Amino acid sequence: MECYFCQRNIKDIDFKETQILRRFISAAGKIKPKKRTGVCSNHQRKLTRAIKRARYLALLSFTSK
C-alpha cells in the first residue's frame, strides 16, 4: 500500500484541513498507527504534529463524543 500523501504529492500537511486529518483518527479519538493507514514514516510524523496542533487550537477534539 502506498502512502496517501505520497500518492497525491502532498509535501506538507496543513493542520487546518481537518477533513483530511479526521481520516487518520480512530473512533476513540486516537491517532491511527502507520501500519493501519499505510502512511510512510516521514508523513506519519508530519501528520501527528498536524493533528496535535489542530487539537490545541480546538479544530479537532481530544476525545470523541
SEFIZA-3560 file (N, C-alpha, C; in Angstrom, 3 decimals):
REM SEFIZA-3560
<numar><xx>0.842</xx><yy>-1.167</yy><zz>0.000</zz><atom>N</atom></numar>
<numar><xx>0.000</xx><yy>0.000</yy><zz>0.000</zz><atom>CA</atom></numar>
<numar><xx>0.901</xx><yy>1.249</yy><zz>0.000</zz><atom>C</atom></numar>
<numar><xx>0.578</xx><yy>2.164</yy><zz>-0.869</zz><atom>N</atom></numar>
<numar><xx>1.366</xx><yy>3.390</yy><zz>-0.962</zz><atom>CA</atom></numar>
<numar><xx>0.803</xx><yy>4.454</yy><zz>-0.031</zz><atom>C</atom></numar>
<numar><xx>1.673</xx><yy>5.336</yy><zz>0.398</zz><atom>N</atom></numar>
<numar><xx>1.304</xx><yy>6.418</yy><zz>1.307</zz><atom>CA</atom></numar>
<numar><xx>0.267</xx><yy>7.337</yy><zz>0.658</zz><atom>C</atom></numar>
<numar><xx>-0.754</xx><yy>7.705</yy><zz>1.429</zz><atom>N</atom></numar>
<numar><xx>-1.825</xx><yy>8.586</yy><zz>0.954</zz><atom>CA</atom></numar>
<numar><xx>-1.257</xx><yy>9.918</yy><zz>0.468</zz><atom>C</atom></numar>
<numar><xx>-0.302</xx><yy>10.464</yy><zz>1.204</zz><atom>N</atom></numar>
<numar><xx>0.252</xx><yy>11.775</yy><zz>0.886</zz><atom>CA</atom></numar>
<numar><xx>1.271</xx><yy>11.701</yy><zz>-0.252</zz><atom>C</atom></numar>
<numar><xx>2.015</xx><yy>10.615</yy><zz>-0.349</zz><atom>N</atom></numar>
<numar><xx>2.963</xx><yy>10.452</yy><zz>-1.451</zz><atom>CA</atom></numar>
<numar><xx>2.224</xx><yy>10.281</yy><zz>-2.777</zz><atom>C</atom></numar>
<numar><xx>1.114</xx><yy>9.567</yy><zz>-2.769</zz><atom>N</atom></numar>
<numar><xx>0.304</xx><yy>9.376</yy><zz>-3.973</zz><atom>CA</atom></numar>
<numar><xx>-0.189</xx><yy>10.702</yy><zz>-4.529</zz><atom>C</atom></numar>
<numar><xx>-0.597</xx><yy>11.588</yy><zz>-3.639</zz><atom>N</atom></numar>
<numar><xx>-1.166</xx><yy>12.877</yy><zz>-4.043</zz><atom>CA</atom></numar>
<numar><xx>-0.125</xx><yy>13.986</yy><zz>-4.110</zz><atom>C</atom></numar>
<numar><xx>1.137</xx><yy>13.618</yy><zz>-3.907</zz><atom>N</atom></numar>
<numar><xx>2.266</xx><yy>14.550</yy><zz>-3.970</zz><atom>CA</atom></numar>
<numar><xx>2.089</xx><yy>15.728</yy><zz>-3.003</zz><atom>C</atom></numar>
<numar><xx>1.650</xx><yy>15.416</yy><zz>-1.780</zz><atom>N</atom></numar>
<numar><xx>1.473</xx><yy>16.429</yy><zz>-0.738</zz><atom>CA</atom></numar>
<numar><xx>2.741</xx><yy>16.457</yy><zz>0.101</zz><atom>C</atom></numar>
<numar><xx>3.416</xx><yy>17.587</yy><zz>0.093</zz><atom>N</atom></numar>
<numar><xx>4.673</xx><yy>17.706</yy><zz>0.833</zz><atom>CA</atom></numar>
<numar><xx>4.420</xx><yy>18.028</yy><zz>2.304</zz><atom>C</atom></numar>
<numar><xx>3.627</xx><yy>19.063</yy><zz>2.559</zz><atom>N</atom></numar>
<numar><xx>3.336</xx><yy>19.489</yy><zz>3.929</zz><atom>CA</atom></numar>
<numar><xx>1.876</xx><yy>19.233</yy><zz>4.247</zz><atom>C</atom></numar>
<numar><xx>1.617</xx><yy>18.809</yy><zz>5.471</zz><atom>N</atom></numar>
<numar><xx>0.256</xx><yy>18.537</yy><zz>5.921</zz><atom>CA</atom></numar>
<numar><xx>-0.210</xx><yy>19.737</yy><zz>6.732</zz><atom>C</atom></numar>
<numar><xx>-1.297</xx><yy>20.358</yy><zz>6.293</zz><atom>N</atom></numar>
<numar><xx>-1.804</xx><yy>21.561</yy><zz>6.947</zz><atom>CA</atom></numar>
<numar><xx>-2.762</xx><yy>21.176</yy><zz>8.065</zz><atom>C</atom></numar>
<numar><xx>-2.544</xx><yy>21.736</yy><zz>9.245</zz><atom>N</atom></numar>
<numar><xx>-3.396</xx><yy>21.416</yy><zz>10.392</zz><atom>CA</atom></numar>
<numar><xx>-4.802</xx><yy>21.986</yy><zz>10.248</zz><atom>C</atom></numar>
<numar><xx>-5.018</xx><yy>22.903</yy><zz>9.321</zz><atom>N</atom></numar>
<numar><xx>-6.342</xx><yy>23.497</yy><zz>9.126</zz><atom>CA</atom></numar>
<numar><xx>-7.260</xx><yy>22.632</yy><zz>8.261</zz><atom>C</atom></numar>
<numar><xx>-6.708</xx><yy>21.640</yy><zz>7.591</zz><atom>N</atom></numar>
<numar><xx>-7.508</xx><yy>20.744</yy><zz>6.745</zz><atom>CA</atom></numar>
<numar><xx>-8.010</xx><yy>19.570</yy><zz>7.588</zz><atom>C</atom></numar>
<numar><xx>-9.025</xx><yy>19.837</yy><zz>8.385</zz><atom>N</atom></numar>
<numar><xx>-9.489</xx><yy>18.849</yy><zz>9.357</zz><atom>CA</atom></numar>
<numar><xx>-10.165</xx><yy>17.642</yy><zz>8.710</zz><atom>C</atom></numar>
<numar><xx>-10.727</xx><yy>17.809</yy><zz>7.523</zz><atom>N</atom></numar>
<numar><xx>-11.374</xx><yy>16.671</yy><zz>6.863</zz><atom>CA</atom></numar>
<numar><xx>-10.360</xx><yy>15.584</yy><zz>6.531</zz><atom>C</atom></numar>
<numar><xx>-9.174</xx><yy>15.984</yy><zz>6.108</zz><atom>N</atom></numar>
<numar><xx>-8.121</xx><yy>15.003</yy><zz>5.810</zz><atom>CA</atom></numar>
<numar><xx>-7.610</xx><yy>14.384</yy><zz>7.108</zz><atom>C</atom></numar>
<numar><xx>-7.426</xx><yy>15.212</yy><zz>8.134</zz><atom>N</atom></numar>
<numar><xx>-6.884</xx><yy>14.715</yy><zz>9.400</zz><atom>CA</atom></numar>
<numar><xx>-7.827</xx><yy>13.724</yy><zz>10.069</zz><atom>C</atom></numar>
<numar><xx>-9.131</xx><yy>13.913</yy><zz>9.925</zz><atom>N</atom></numar>
<numar><xx>-10.110</xx><yy>13.014</yy><zz>10.562</zz><atom>CA</atom></numar>
<numar><xx>-10.017</xx><yy>11.588</yy><zz>10.036</zz><atom>C</atom></numar>
<numar><xx>-9.513</xx><yy>11.410</yy><zz>8.818</zz><atom>N</atom></numar>
<numar><xx>-9.353</xx><yy>10.064</yy><zz>8.249</zz><atom>CA</atom></numar>
<numar><xx>-8.335</xx><yy>9.243</yy><zz>9.028</zz><atom>C</atom></numar>
<numar><xx>-7.436</xx><yy>9.928</yy><zz>9.719</zz><atom>N</atom></numar>
<numar><xx>-6.341</xx><yy>9.258</yy><zz>10.406</zz><atom>CA</atom></numar>
<numar><xx>-6.526</xx><yy>9.244</yy><zz>11.915</zz><atom>C</atom></numar>
<numar><xx>-7.752</xx><yy>9.492</yy><zz>12.379</zz><atom>N</atom></numar>
<numar><xx>-8.085</xx><yy>9.437</yy><zz>13.801</zz><atom>CA</atom></numar>
<numar><xx>-9.135</xx><yy>8.356</yy><zz>13.988</zz><atom>C</atom></numar>
<numar><xx>-8.958</xx><yy>7.503</yy><zz>14.997</zz><atom>N</atom></numar>
<numar><xx>-9.904</xx><yy>6.418</yy><zz>15.254</zz><atom>CA</atom></numar>
<numar><xx>-11.189</xx><yy>6.957</yy><zz>15.876</zz><atom>C</atom></numar>
<numar><xx>-12.171</xx><yy>6.096</yy><zz>16.029</zz><atom>N</atom></numar>
<numar><xx>-13.446</xx><yy>6.487</yy><zz>16.629</zz><atom>CA</atom></numar>
<numar><xx>-13.275</xx><yy>6.893</yy><zz>18.088</zz><atom>C</atom></numar>
<numar><xx>-12.250</xx><yy>6.367</yy><zz>18.739</zz><atom>N</atom></numar>
<numar><xx>-11.973</xx><yy>6.717</yy><zz>20.136</zz><atom>CA</atom></numar>
<numar><xx>-11.193</xx><yy>8.022</yy><zz>20.255</zz><atom>C</atom></numar>
<numar><xx>-10.783</xx><yy>8.604</yy><zz>19.113</zz><atom>N</atom></numar>
<numar><xx>-10.063</xx><yy>9.868</yy><zz>19.133</zz><atom>CA</atom></numar>
<numar><xx>-8.558</xx><yy>9.721</yy><zz>19.131</zz><atom>C</atom></numar>
<numar><xx>-8.066</xx><yy>8.497</yy><zz>18.946</zz><atom>N</atom></numar>
<numar><xx>-6.619</xx><yy>8.273</yy><zz>18.936</zz><atom>CA</atom></numar>
<numar><xx>-6.090</xx><yy>8.367</yy><zz>17.506</zz><atom>C</atom></numar>
<numar><xx>-4.816</xx><yy>8.726</yy><zz>17.396</zz><atom>N</atom></numar>
<numar><xx>-4.172</xx><yy>8.778</yy><zz>16.089</zz><atom>CA</atom></numar>
<numar><xx>-3.883</xx><yy>7.344</yy><zz>15.656</zz><atom>C</atom></numar>
<numar><xx>-4.324</xx><yy>6.988</yy><zz>14.445</zz><atom>N</atom></numar>
<numar><xx>-4.121</xx><yy>5.626</yy><zz>13.952</zz><atom>CA</atom></numar>
<numar><xx>-2.646</xx><yy>5.398</yy><zz>13.639</zz><atom>C</atom></numar>
<numar><xx>-2.138</xx><yy>4.187</yy><zz>13.920</zz><atom>N</atom></numar>
<numar><xx>-0.732</xx><yy>3.894</yy><zz>13.630</zz><atom>CA</atom></numar>
<numar><xx>-0.484</xx><yy>3.762</yy><zz>12.128</zz><atom>C</atom></numar>
<numar><xx>0.767</xx><yy>3.930</yy><zz>11.731</zz><atom>N</atom></numar>
<numar><xx>1.082</xx><yy>3.904</yy><zz>10.308</zz><atom>CA</atom></numar>
<numar><xx>0.913</xx><yy>2.513</yy><zz>9.690</zz><atom>C</atom></numar>
<numar><xx>0.963</xx><yy>1.477</yy><zz>10.507</zz><atom>N</atom></numar>
<numar><xx>0.723</xx><yy>0.130</yy><zz>9.985</zz><atom>CA</atom></numar>
<numar><xx>-0.710</xx><yy>-0.013</yy><zz>9.475</zz><atom>C</atom></numar>
<numar><xx>-1.633</xx><yy>0.658</yy><zz>10.131</zz><atom>N</atom></numar>
<numar><xx>-3.038</xx><yy>0.586</yy><zz>9.734</zz><atom>CA</atom></numar>
<numar><xx>-3.357</xx><yy>1.483</yy><zz>8.544</zz><atom>C</atom></numar>
<numar><xx>-2.771</xx><yy>2.670</yy><zz>8.531</zz><atom>N</atom></numar>
<numar><xx>-3.121</xx><yy>3.645</yy><zz>7.499</zz><atom>CA</atom></numar>
<numar><xx>-2.260</xx><yy>3.521</yy><zz>6.248</zz><atom>C</atom></numar>
<numar><xx>-1.051</xx><yy>2.963</yy><zz>6.379</zz><atom>N</atom></numar>
<numar><xx>-0.172</xx><yy>2.820</yy><zz>5.230</zz><atom>CA</atom></numar>
<numar><xx>0.590</xx><yy>4.088</yy><zz>4.898</zz><atom>C</atom></numar>
<numar><xx>0.644</xx><yy>5.026</yy><zz>5.835</zz><atom>N</atom></numar>
<numar><xx>1.364</xx><yy>6.278</yy><zz>5.624</zz><atom>CA</atom></numar>
<numar><xx>2.848</xx><yy>6.039</yy><zz>5.896</zz><atom>C</atom></numar>
<numar><xx>3.724</xx><yy>6.668</yy><zz>5.113</zz><atom>N</atom></numar>
<numar><xx>5.162</xx><yy>6.496</yy><zz>5.321</zz><atom>CA</atom></numar>
<numar><xx>5.596</xx><yy>7.206</yy><zz>6.601</zz><atom>C</atom></numar>
<numar><xx>6.782</xx><yy>6.884</yy><zz>7.077</zz><atom>N</atom></numar>
<numar><xx>7.284</xx><yy>7.414</yy><zz>8.352</zz><atom>CA</atom></numar>
<numar><xx>7.367</xx><yy>8.937</yy><zz>8.356</zz><atom>C</atom></numar>
<numar><xx>7.855</xx><yy>9.493</yy><zz>7.269</zz><atom>N</atom></numar>
<numar><xx>8.003</xx><yy>10.937</yy><zz>7.181</zz><atom>CA</atom></numar>
<numar><xx>6.647</xx><yy>11.637</yy><zz>7.309</zz><atom>C</atom></numar>
<numar><xx>5.665</xx><yy>11.148</yy><zz>6.571</zz><atom>N</atom></numar>
<numar><xx>4.345</xx><yy>11.773</yy><zz>6.619</zz><atom>CA</atom></numar>
<numar><xx>3.614</xx><yy>11.451</yy><zz>7.928</zz><atom>C</atom></numar>
<numar><xx>3.912</xx><yy>10.318</yy><zz>8.551</zz><atom>N</atom></numar>
<numar><xx>3.282</xx><yy>9.993</yy><zz>9.835</zz><atom>CA</atom></numar>
<numar><xx>3.707</xx><yy>11.007</yy><zz>10.902</zz><atom>C</atom></numar>
<numar><xx>4.968</xx><yy>11.385</yy><zz>10.898</zz><atom>N</atom></numar>
<numar><xx>5.442</xx><yy>12.391</yy><zz>11.847</zz><atom>CA</atom></numar>
<numar><xx>4.773</xx><yy>13.736</yy><zz>11.597</zz><atom>C</atom></numar>
<numar><xx>4.674</xx><yy>14.128</yy><zz>10.337</zz><atom>N</atom></numar>
<numar><xx>4.017</xx><yy>15.398</yy><zz>9.993</zz><atom>CA</atom></numar>
<numar><xx>2.528</xx><yy>15.348</yy><zz>10.324</zz><atom>C</atom></numar>
<numar><xx>1.916</xx><yy>14.193</yy><zz>10.089</zz><atom>N</atom></numar>
<numar><xx>0.501</xx><yy>14.012</yy><zz>10.377</zz><atom>CA</atom></numar>
<numar><xx>0.228</xx><yy>14.130</yy><zz>11.870</zz><atom>C</atom></numar>
<numar><xx>1.057</xx><yy>13.494</yy><zz>12.682</zz><atom>N</atom></numar>
<numar><xx>0.909</xx><yy>13.560</yy><zz>14.134</zz><atom>CA</atom></numar>
<numar><xx>1.037</xx><yy>14.990</yy><zz>14.623</zz><atom>C</atom></numar>
<numar><xx>2.024</xx><yy>15.711</yy><zz>14.119</zz><atom>N</atom></numar>
<numar><xx>2.231</xx><yy>17.101</yy><zz>14.508</zz><atom>CA</atom></numar>
<numar><xx>1.027</xx><yy>17.959</yy><zz>14.110</zz><atom>C</atom></numar>
<numar><xx>0.473</xx><yy>17.723</yy><zz>12.911</zz><atom>N</atom></numar>
<numar><xx>-0.679</xx><yy>18.499</yy><zz>12.441</zz><atom>CA</atom></numar>
<numar><xx>-1.922</xx><yy>18.206</yy><zz>13.279</zz><atom>C</atom></numar>
<numar><xx>-2.135</xx><yy>16.941</yy><zz>13.650</zz><atom>N</atom></numar>
<numar><xx>-3.296</xx><yy>16.577</yy><zz>14.472</zz><atom>CA</atom></numar>
<numar><xx>-3.186</xx><yy>17.213</yy><zz>15.848</zz><atom>C</atom></numar>
<numar><xx>-1.993</xx><yy>17.180</yy><zz>16.437</zz><atom>N</atom></numar>
<numar><xx>-1.804</xx><yy>17.770</yy><zz>17.762</zz><atom>CA</atom></numar>
<numar><xx>-1.993</xx><yy>19.285</yy><zz>17.732</zz><atom>C</atom></numar>
<numar><xx>-1.538</xx><yy>19.931</yy><zz>16.682</zz><atom>N</atom></numar>
<numar><xx>-1.743</xx><yy>21.375</yy><zz>16.547</zz><atom>CA</atom></numar>
<numar><xx>-3.215</xx><yy>21.702</yy><zz>16.379</zz><atom>C</atom></numar>
<numar><xx>-3.917</xx><yy>20.913</yy><zz>15.573</zz><atom>N</atom></numar>
<numar><xx>-5.347</xx><yy>21.145</yy><zz>15.364</zz><atom>CA</atom></numar>
<numar><xx>-6.129</xx><yy>20.932</yy><zz>16.654</zz><atom>C</atom></numar>
<numar><xx>-5.732</xx><yy>19.957</yy><zz>17.447</zz><atom>N</atom></numar>
<numar><xx>-6.383</xx><yy>19.745</yy><zz>18.746</zz><atom>CA</atom></numar>
<numar><xx>-6.131</xx><yy>20.920</yy><zz>19.676</zz><atom>C</atom></numar>
<numar><xx>-4.907</xx><yy>21.413</yy><zz>19.703</zz><atom>N</atom></numar>
<numar><xx>-4.551</xx><yy>22.526</yy><zz>20.584</zz><atom>CA</atom></numar>
<numar><xx>-5.355</xx><yy>23.778</yy><zz>20.240</zz><atom>C</atom></numar>
<numar><xx>-5.599</xx><yy>24.001</yy><zz>18.957</zz><atom>N</atom></numar>
<numar><xx>-6.356</xx><yy>25.174</yy><zz>18.516</zz><atom>CA</atom></numar>
<numar><xx>-7.858</xx><yy>24.905</yy><zz>18.431</zz><atom>C</atom></numar>
<numar><xx>-8.291</xx><yy>23.779</yy><zz>18.953</zz><atom>N</atom></numar>
<numar><xx>-9.705</xx><yy>23.386</yy><zz>19.030</zz><atom>CA</atom></numar>
<numar><xx>-10.349</xx><yy>23.195</yy><zz>17.659</zz><atom>C</atom></numar>
<numar><xx>-9.572</xx><yy>22.831</yy><zz>16.658</zz><atom>N</atom></numar>
<numar><xx>-10.131</xx><yy>22.482</yy><zz>15.351</zz><atom>CA</atom></numar>
<numar><xx>-10.579</xx><yy>21.023</yy><zz>15.359</zz><atom>C</atom></numar>
<numar><xx>-9.913</xx><yy>20.213</yy><zz>16.163</zz><atom>N</atom></numar>
<numar><xx>-10.287</xx><yy>18.815</yy><zz>16.399</zz><atom>CA</atom></numar>
<numar><xx>-10.449</xx><yy>18.604</yy><zz>17.893</zz><atom>C</atom></numar>
<numar><xx>-11.286</xx><yy>17.661</yy><zz>18.261</zz><atom>N</atom></numar>
<numar><xx>-11.456</xx><yy>17.404</yy><zz>19.693</zz><atom>CA</atom></numar>
<numar><xx>-10.417</xx><yy>16.387</yy><zz>20.167</zz><atom>C</atom></numar>
<numar><xx>-10.101</xx><yy>16.442</yy><zz>21.448</zz><atom>N</atom></numar>
<numar><xx>-9.155</xx><yy>15.500</yy><zz>22.033</zz><atom>CA</atom></numar>
<numar><xx>-9.809</xx><yy>14.139</yy><zz>22.214</zz><atom>C</atom></numar>
<numar><xx>-11.097</xx><yy>14.132</yy><zz>22.481</zz><atom>N</atom></numar>
<numar><xx>-11.845</xx><yy>12.895</yy><zz>22.662</zz><atom>CA</atom></numar>
<numar><xx>-12.996</xx><yy>12.850</yy><zz>21.669</zz><atom>C</atom></numar>
<numar><xx>-13.549</xx><yy>11.683</yy><zz>21.468</zz><atom>N</atom></numar>
<numar><xx>-14.688</xx><yy>11.570</yy><zz>20.556</zz><atom>CA</atom></numar>
<numar><xx>-15.978</xx><yy>11.524</yy><zz>21.380</zz><atom>C</atom></numar>
<numar><xx>-16.886</xx><yy>12.390</yy><zz>21.056</zz><atom>N</atom></numar>
<numar><xx>-18.197</xx><yy>12.407</yy><zz>21.721</zz><atom>CA</atom></numar>
<numar><xx>-19.271</xx><yy>12.696</yy><zz>20.740</zz><atom>C</atom></numar>
//
